[in-house]
Amino acid sequence: MNVLSFLRSRVLPAALLVAAVLLATSIPVACRAGSAGISLLQGDFSPPRITGLQVTGSRTVRLSFDRRAADAACSVRQDGEAAGEACPVEWDEAHAAATFSLPCDMEPGRAYVLGGIVSDVQGNTLTLSIPFSGYNARPARLVLAEVRNAYSSKKQQYEFVKLCCLSAGNTAGFELVAAGDGEQCAYRLPPLEVRAGEFVTVHLRKMKGKDGGYAQQGMLDEVNGRIDESFAADSSATAWDLWVENEKSRLAPSDILVLRNRNDGSVADALLYTMPDKAPEAWENSYAALEQEVARSGVWTDADGQASASRQSACLAEGITSSAVTRSLLRRNCTELLRAFRTGAVPEAGTGEGTAPAVCSSAADWTVAVKSTRSTKKRQ
């Protein structure tokens, strides 16, 4: 019998049999070849799945799994480096979470990568490489202060989000995400030292001109200790200006805007706004994930003071259009919040299931300002 005949008569039927068994059963199987032929093995041959990564301290990173793991050999390196130092690991009682210890303190907001191999008791292995930001031991207390969700290409004025700093600290680890935009467009704030009473403005567009360069000069990230570097339209001499590398719309007419604190996994603040005749079906369908996250955090309440994230509890954003681009959504009580934090009348906010944080807001705290608080700076 030649080789081709042998393959047709012996190997192919056996291979087809294995394929049929794999397709016909929901039980994970594997096969091995021996002197007695091909035998099927039953069992779990999938490695543990990662359910979360949390930076828990200046030298510790915690990795969680969906089930019990057995061992982990991982290292942490700065993004861009070829290799990092091996990290000792400590497991929780259920062996479903591993805490890795770094040899030195992380820099707040710096890009790091956790890489290595995790295995379970069956010998299944998972190779991982997960980016994260360095631990921020001094996160500033930030709240949303002003939002413009409209733009005018003709006037070169675009969407922005203004944050109020209620306490001094660093902005590393904070991010902005909108339901209409999706998690893939979340913007992570860079490390920036701020003081109580200061403002940070995140400009959501950085438009390009026909020549390939930027449409206007002066769109500078003020991360070098100078608050007066940026001089493009809507820059302000009284706020730290940051610019997102983006040319598309970032905020929907009806939206859920969330300020997250990745340092502790909490929702720092949120704004729910709506236009009565704009995208109600999107809120009900594609906004569900952020709606649930905000409702659990308690940072937004309805008219009765109960934690909510429903469209009915949102504030109205009427009249903010491209023809009325100077208008914006403005928080009414920033001055009162600053005074309360300075006097110690408001404790640090925390989040948890069913409990509202010390600082929360509702539709009553927001209004449509006819003229934005932005002031254009001209370069001297």
N, C-alpha and C positions, 0 to 999 in steps of 0.2 A: 504494500500500500504506500503510495507516495504521500508527501507532506500535505498537499492540498486535499487529498481524499481523507486523510486523517483529521484535518481541521473540520471538514464538513461533517464527518460522521461522529466525532467525539466532543470536540471543544465547543463548537457553535451550539449544539443542543443544550449542553450544560450551561453555557452563558445565558442563553435564552431563558432557561429555567430559573436562574438566579434573578434575572430581570423581572420575570413574571411574579416571583415571590415578593420582590421589593415593591412592586406596584400594587400588589393585592393586599398588603398588610399595613397596618398603622404602627406596628411594633418595629423599632429600629433594629436592623439586622446588619451583619457583616458576613463575609465568607473567607475561608482560607483553603488553600490547596495542599493536599498531602498525598501520600502513597495510595490512600484508599479513595482518592478523588476529592471532590469539592464538598465541604460541609458548611452549613449555615450556623451562625452564632447569633443569639438573641441577647438584648440588653440595651443599655443607654450608652451611645457612642458620641454624644454631643458634649462639648465642654461647658462649664458654667458660663452664664451670660452676665455681663456687667450691667448693673441697674443704676449706678451713680458713682460720681467722683466728687469728693468734697475736700477742699483745702481747710484743714482744721486748726492749723497753727503755723507759725513762721518756719517750722521744720517738719511738719507732718502732713501727709496726704492719705485720705481714707478712700478705699475702693470697696464698693458693695457688689454682691453677686446675688443671683436669683435662687441659688441653692448652695449647699455645703461644698467648699473647695478643700483641697488637701495641702497644696504648697504653692508658693509664689517666689519667683526670682526676678526682681524688678530693679530698675535704676531710674533716677531722675537726672535729666540734663537740661541745660538751657537750650532753647530753640536755636538751631543753627550749628550746634556742636555735634560732633560725630558720636560721642559716647559720654556716659555719665557714671558716677560712682554708685556701686551696688548699695541698696538701702535695706537695713534690717527691717523685718516685718513682725508685727504683733497681731494675732487673730482675736476676734471676739469669741464669746463662749460657743456660739453656733457655727463657728468657722465659715461664716458667710460674709464677713467683712474683714479686710486687712488694712492695717495702718502702717504706712511706710515712713521711716525716720530719715531725714536728710542730714548730711554732715554739717551743714551751715545754714544760716538764715536765708530765706528767699527775699529777693527785692520786690517790693509791692508793685504789682501790675506787670512785672517782666514775664515774657513768654517762656514756659517750661514744657517739657514733655516727659510723661511717665511711660516707660517702655519695659517690656519683659515678657515672661511666660507664666501663666497660671495653669495648674493642673488639678484634677479631682482624684478621688480614690481609685477610679477605674483606669487612670492613666491617660484620660483625654486631656489635651492641652489647648490652651488659648493664647495666641500671640497678640499682644496689645501695644498700641502706641497712641497715647491720649494727650492732647495739648491742654494746658491750663495756665491760669495767671497766678503770679506769685502772691502770697498771703499779704493782706493789708491789715496790720495790727491796729491801725488808727483810722477806721473808715469815718468820713465826715457824715453828718446827718443831713441828707438831702431830701427836698420835696419838689414836686413840679410847681412852677410859679406862673408860667405863661406858655401858650402854645398857639402858633399860627399854622393852620392846616390848609391854607390856600397859597397860591403863588401867582406871579405875573412875570412872564418872560420879557415882556416889553419894558417893564420897570426894573428888571433884574432883582426882584425881591422874591424870596422863596420861603419854604416852610422852615420853622425852627422850633426848638423846645428849650425853654429857659428854666434853669434849676436854681432854687434858693438854698444856700448853705446855712442851716440852723446851728451848726456847731463846726468848730475847726477840725481838720483832719485831711485825709487823702481820698481822692476819688477813684483810686484803683479798685477794680472789681465790680463797679457799677455798670449797668447796661440799660439801654432803652430798647423796647420792642413794642410794635403795634400789631394788633390782631389783623388788620387789613393787609399788612406787609408780610407777616409771617416770621417765624423764628430765624429763618435763613438770612434775614436782613437786620437782625439785632445789631445795635451799635454799642461796642464796649468803650467806656471812657478811659482815656489814658491816665497814668499816675499824675496827679496834680495836687499840690498843697494849697488848701483854701482856708480862709478864716470865716468865722461866724459873721453873717451879714453880707457876704459876697455872693455873686451870681455867676453861673456858668451857662453859656448859651451854646447849644449844639445846633449848628446850621445843617439842615438835612440835604442840601444840594451844593455841588461844586461844579458848575456848568463849564463846558468846553466851548471854545469859539470855532469858527470855520477854518481857521488856520491850524487847528490841532492843539493850540494852547488854551489857557483858561479864558473864559469870556470877560473876566475882570480881574484886576490885580488886587492884592491885599488880602486874599483868603488864607490867612496864616493861623496855624494852631498855636495858641499862646501857652506853650508848655515849658518855656524857658525862663519863667519867673517874671515876665513882663506882661502886664495886662493891656498894654496899648499898642501891641505889634500889628494886629489885624486892622485893616482900614477899608475893606470892601463894604458894599451895601449891607446894612443891618448890623455891622460891627458896632460895638459899644465900648466906650472908655470906662464904663463901670462894671463890666462883666468879662470873665474869661471866655474867649471865643474859640470854638472848636468846629472843624469843618469835616463833613462826611464825604468820602470819595463816591459820589453818586450823582446821576443826572435824571433820575426818574422820581415820580411822585412817591412819597413815603407815608403820607397820612390820608386815610379815606375820609369822605364827608361825614360818615358815622363810624366811630372807631373806639377801641379800647387801647389806651396807651399805658404801659407799665414801666416803672423804674424798679429794676431788680438790684438787690445787693448780693452779688455772688460770694461775698466773703462769708456770709452765714446762711445763704440759701433763702433769704427772705424777700418779700415784696416790700420795698421801701415806700412806694407811693403809686397811685394810679389815677388816671383821668378817664371818665366815660363821657363821651359826648355824642350827640346824634342830630341829624337833620330829619324831621318828620317824614319826608318823602324820599329819603335816600337809603337804599340798601337794607331794608329790614330783614330780608331773607338771609343776607350774609351774616348778620348778627346771630340769627337763630342756628345757622348751619356751620360756617367756618370759624366763628369766634368762640366756639364752645370751650376750647382748652384754656384760653386766657380768662374767659369769664369765670370758669371754675377756680382758677388759681387766685384771682382777685377776691372772689367770694370767700374762699377759705382764709385768706390773709386778714380780712376785716378792715382793709385800708379805705374802702368805699362803703358808704351807707345810704340807705333810702331815706325817704322823708320822715320815717318813724324812728330813725337811728339804728336800724338793724343792718347787719352786714349784708351787702347785696352787690350784684354785678349785672343786673338785668338791664335791658334797654329802657325799661320804664323808669329806672332810677337815674339815668344819664342826664346831663345838662344839655340844654339846647344850644346848638352852634349856628344859629341863623344869621345870615347877613355877611358871613366871611367868604368872600368870593374873589376871583382874580381882578374884578373891577373895584373891589373894596378891600384890597390887600393890606391896607394899614390896620385893619381890624384883627383882633386876636382874642383868644380865650384867656382870661386873666383871673388869677386866684385872688380873692378879696382879703384873706386873713394872714398873709405872709408877715406883716408887721407885728401882729398879735402873737404869732408863733415865735418869732425872734425874741420878743420881749419875754415870753413865757420861758423859753430856753435859757435866756440870760439870767433870769431870776431863779431858775431851778424849779419853776412851777410845773413843768411838764417833764416826766421821767423819760428815759430812753425808750423808744418804741420797740416792742417785740411782736412776733407773729406766732400764731398757733390756731389749731382747729377750734372754731367756735368762740374765740376771744378776739376782741378788737384791739389793735395797738393803741398806744397813747395818742398818736397823731393819726387822724383819719379825716376824710373830707366827704362832701356830698355835693349834689348839684347846687345847693344853696351857697356854697363857698366859691362858686365860679360865676363869671359874668362875661358877656361879650363887650370888650373895650372898643370904642369907636376908633381910637388911635392907639396903635401899638406903642409900648414903652421903648422900643428900639430907637437908637439914635445913631445915624451914620457918622462914622469918623472919617475925616479927610487927612490924608498923610501930609505932614508938615514939610 
